[in-house]
Amino acid sequence: MAYKNFELTPKKTEKIETKYRKIVTEIPVEESLPLLKDLRKYEPISMSGQPLIVWDNASGFTITDPYGNKWIDFSSGVLVANAGHLPPEMKSGLISQIESGMIHSYCFPNEPRAKLVKKLVEIAPRGMDKVFLLTTGAEATENAIKLAKTWGRHIGGDDKDIIVTFEGSFHGRTMGAQLAGGSKPLKEWIGKLDPTFVQVPFPDGYFFTDTDFSVFTDTLDKLGVDDRRVAGVMMEAYQGGIAGFYPDDYVKSLREWCDKNGALLIDDEVQAGFGRSGKLFSIDHYGVIPDIICIGKGMGGGLPISAVMGNSKFMDLYGPGEMTSTHSGNPLTCTASLVSIEILEKKNLVENSRKLGEILDSELKKIQKKHPHRIGAINGRGLLKAVMFTEGVTENGKKKPDHSLAFSVVEKCIQKGVMLYAPLGPGGGTVKMNPPLMIEEEALFEGLFVFAEAVEESLSEIDIVK
Ligand SMILES: Cc1ncc(COP(=O)(O)O)c(C=O)c1O
């Protein structure tokens, strides 16, 4: 399904000025059109799709453009700025790293890299004693798939090569990551489906109502998969597109199933880690220890760094020089990550995420209560929420996502000074909210008030059209 795109035509806005927000121009801003048109002209169309705001400065939990407008950030720049946008400690840490005269060192040793891998092992769940640093989330999930397949061959021979993932999941956009991820149409675009990538329904309890673990095993049976051939099961700690968590028992059963069948349990925390859902790692909600964890996004506070963490049993399968990357352990990105983790710890931001997440949840549920037929669910934990807009229940009893309504709500929030990214999830009906974990309560309430206004206005416009 093709989603709506933001138009390059300036639309009128109401002038706004509060402590946290300022809107003084039409949106998109007339002056920004040449830049926006260049991007449409010189980049693939796939790179468009986000609200047409030129980001000029991002600090703490606010974002400004070069034309005098200011937004409360409910996006964290797609979940990277967990510790806030460019905190002063990060700025000074990066500057002093640059001033030291060393901004890259390939796989030659450097101090920030040594400090970071040690720190990550200290904070990682039990059993993770090695860290392989990379640059993007997709590289981390690709690497985890490779390790699981290598491990599978190591213990079970050539045929232990199947990777199981969940329908609707997202693991990145490189080849292997996209084969593992859950969007069938996108996978089919690449060519014939690879039979060693197999998917089972995600137990969201919303689109797919049977959340019992037997669905996992029954689906593998139906697909003719021999359990002993499974090398790894990769799960997002929560499903990103809808901020959907698994039932706790489901993940416990999955852990047992993996143990029984000699499959690695891979936890993709690229989006979910570093306090986003009110725990340092979202897998901690289930009381389960995975074999491999992929991290990224919030790990670098906005700079590109990711990693795969696991036990040396799996992590040492490749010999010296056989599993490396040009930018692995870059001293600048490692410094950004070290500072980000330090801020999360010092400022107690994981707890702040949990506490403010409860407020966000109860306020969004008040909005849902007013419109139960148009908001099907509020998902998420901590400062991670997904509002699931729906056209209502269809004949087959399923809730049909309402992309137009979700799109209108995002567009209005942008026009009113609250930064959100474009709707996503199945049918594009989900609006996600994930502010930096250091957002102040007052700003959170102000953003919520704007969101509620945007919902009311969007619904009344839709009613008028009908
Ligand atoms: C769960 C998950 N895995 C992997 C990725 C891919 O990360 P990247 O875009 O850095 O390649 C993402 C990105 O959104 C993600 O949410």
The ligand as an SDF file (V2000), in Angstrom:
LIG
                    3D

 16 16  0  0  0  0  0  0  0  0999 V2000
   13.8890   -3.1120   15.4460 C   0  0  0  0  0  0  0  0  0  0  0  0
   14.7870   -2.5220   14.3990 C   0  0  0  0  0  0  0  0  0  0  0  0
   15.7630   -3.2770   13.8740 N   0  0  0  0  0  0  0  0  0  0  0  0
   16.5940   -2.7930   12.9360 C   0  0  0  0  0  0  0  0  0  0  0  0
   16.4470   -1.5090   12.4580 C   0  0  0  0  0  0  0  0  0  0  0  0
   17.3680   -1.0020   11.3820 C   0  0  0  0  0  0  0  0  0  0  0  0
   18.1860    0.0170   11.8690 O   0  0  0  0  0  0  0  0  0  0  0  0
   18.9330    1.0010   10.8340 P   0  0  0  0  0  0  0  0  0  0  0  0
   17.8840    1.8600   10.1990 O   0  0  0  0  0  0  0  0  0  0  0  0
   19.8880    1.7520   11.7030 O   0  0  0  0  0  0  0  0  0  0  0  0
   19.6170    0.1380    9.8380 O   0  0  0  0  0  0  0  0  0  0  0  0
   15.4390   -0.6910   12.9750 C   0  0  0  0  0  0  0  0  0  0  0  0
   15.2520    0.6760   12.4780 C   0  0  0  0  0  0  0  0  0  0  0  0
   14.2340    1.2930   12.6240 O   0  0  0  0  0  0  0  0  0  0  0  0
   14.5780   -1.2130   13.9650 C   0  0  0  0  0  0  0  0  0  0  0  0
   13.5890   -0.4900   14.4730 O   0  0  0  0  0  0  0  0  0  0  0  0
  1  2  1  0
  2  3  1  0
  2 15  2  0
  3  4  2  0
  4  5  1  0
  5  6  1  0
  5 12  2  0
  6  7  1  0
  7  8  1  0
  8  9  2  0
  8 10  1  0
  8 11  1  0
 12 13  1  0
 12 15  1  0
 13 14  2  0
 15 16  1  0
M  END
$$$$
